[in-house]
Amino acid sequence: QVQLVESGGGLVQAGGSLRLSCAASGRTFSSYAMGWFRQAPGKERELVAAIRWIGSNTYYADSVKGRFTISRDNAKNTGYLQMNSLKPEDTAVYYCAAGRIWIGLTQYQYDYWGQGTQVTVSS
């Protein structure tokens, strides 16, 4: 019932910034919590950030805290992940996800997923 499409990935130098977008279609995006996950080669998918479907409560993985910011614009049915001070270890495929939950910290709590966008940070 919800389709998600990520964009904004690419190649960036260490210390640079990228903003990922997650465009949603289908049901009203404001009814869903949103999360960003990433998966690097040879590693498990991990939660990067999450935001409640209402209110401003957010969660960030320790590895990105202070560098990444999750946000959403419900009027545009779009979520964002602003990534600053990027490091080579941030290199991964980034996925956005949505679920009818207050906030989800595991991938199993999310119902809908985008196809991912590649982020590569050079040394």
C-alpha positions as CSV (number, residue, x, y, z in Angstrom):
1,Q,0.0,0.0,0.0
2,V,3.1,2.2,0.3
3,Q,5.8,2.4,-2.3
4,L,9.2,4.0,-1.4
5,V,11.9,5.2,-3.7
6,E,15.3,6.4,-2.5
7,S,17.5,8.9,-4.3
8,G,20.4,11.1,-3.6
9,G,23.2,8.6,-3.2
10,G,26.5,8.8,-5.0
11,L,30.2,9.2,-4.6
12,V,31.5,11.7,-2.2
13,Q,34.8,12.6,-0.6
14,A,35.4,12.0,3.1
15,G,34.1,14.9,5.1
16,G,31.5,15.8,2.5
17,S,27.8,15.7,2.7
18,L,24.8,14.0,1.0
19,R,21.1,14.2,1.4
20,L,19.1,11.1,0.7
21,S,15.4,11.4,-0.1
22,C,12.7,8.8,0.2
23,A,9.6,9.6,-1.9
24,A,6.5,7.8,-0.8
25,S,3.4,7.0,-2.8
26,G,0.1,5.3,-1.9
27,R,-1.3,5.9,1.5
28,T,-0.7,9.1,3.5
29,F,2.9,9.1,4.5
30,S,2.2,10.9,7.7
31,S,0.5,7.7,9.1
32,Y,3.8,5.8,9.1
33,A,7.0,5.9,11.1
34,M,10.1,6.0,9.0
35,G,13.6,4.5,9.3
36,W,16.8,4.5,7.4
37,F,18.9,1.4,7.3
38,R,22.2,0.6,5.6
39,Q,24.0,-2.5,4.5
40,A,27.7,-2.6,3.7
41,P,29.3,-5.5,1.8
42,G,29.7,-8.5,4.1
43,K,27.7,-6.9,6.9
44,E,24.2,-7.2,8.3
45,R,21.7,-4.5,7.6
46,E,21.7,-2.0,10.4
47,L,19.5,0.8,11.6
48,V,20.9,4.3,11.0
49,A,18.1,6.5,12.1
50,A,14.4,6.5,12.8
51,I,11.6,9.0,13.4
52,R,8.1,8.7,14.8
53,W,5.1,9.1,12.7
54,I,4.0,11.9,14.9
55,G,6.0,14.2,17.1
56,S,9.7,14.8,16.8
57,N,11.3,11.9,18.7
58,T,14.2,10.4,16.8
59,Y,16.8,7.7,17.2
60,Y,20.3,7.6,15.8
61,A,22.9,4.9,15.8
62,D,25.9,5.8,17.8
63,S,28.1,5.6,14.7
64,V,26.2,8.5,13.0
65,K,25.0,10.5,16.0
66,G,25.9,14.2,15.5
67,R,26.5,13.8,11.8
68,F,23.2,12.5,10.4
69,T,19.8,14.1,10.7
70,I,16.5,12.3,9.9
71,S,13.5,14.4,8.9
72,R,10.3,14.2,7.0
73,D,8.0,16.5,5.1
74,N,4.6,14.9,5.2
75,A,3.1,17.5,2.9
76,K,5.4,16.2,0.2
77,N,5.2,12.6,1.2
78,T,9.0,12.6,1.5
79,G,11.6,11.6,4.1
80,Y,15.2,12.7,4.2
81,L,18.5,11.7,5.7
82,Q,21.0,14.5,5.8
83,M,24.5,13.1,6.1
84,N,27.4,15.4,7.0
85,S,31.0,14.7,7.8
86,L,30.9,11.5,5.9
87,K,33.4,8.8,6.6
88,P,34.6,5.8,4.4
89,E,32.9,3.5,6.9
90,D,29.5,5.1,5.9
91,T,29.8,3.4,2.5
92,A,26.8,1.2,2.1
93,V,23.5,0.8,0.3
94,Y,21.0,2.9,2.2
95,Y,17.3,1.9,2.4
96,C,14.3,3.8,3.7
97,A,11.5,1.9,5.4
98,A,8.0,2.7,6.7
99,G,5.8,1.0,9.2
100,R,2.6,1.6,11.2
101,I,4.5,1.9,14.5
102,W,5.5,4.6,16.8
103,I,9.2,4.1,16.1
104,G,11.0,1.0,15.0
105,L,14.6,0.0,15.9
106,T,14.7,-3.3,14.1
107,Q,14.0,-4.1,10.5
108,Y,11.3,-6.5,11.4
109,Q,9.1,-3.7,12.6
110,Y,8.8,-2.2,9.2
111,D,6.4,-3.2,6.5
112,Y,7.6,-1.3,3.4
113,W,11.0,-0.8,1.9
114,G,12.6,1.0,-0.9
115,Q,15.1,-0.5,-3.3
116,G,18.1,1.3,-1.9
117,T,20.6,3.9,-3.0
118,Q,24.4,3.5,-3.0
119,V,26.5,5.8,-0.9
120,T,30.2,5.6,-1.5
121,V,32.6,7.7,0.6
122,S,36.2,7.9,-0.7
123,S,39.2,8.2,1.5
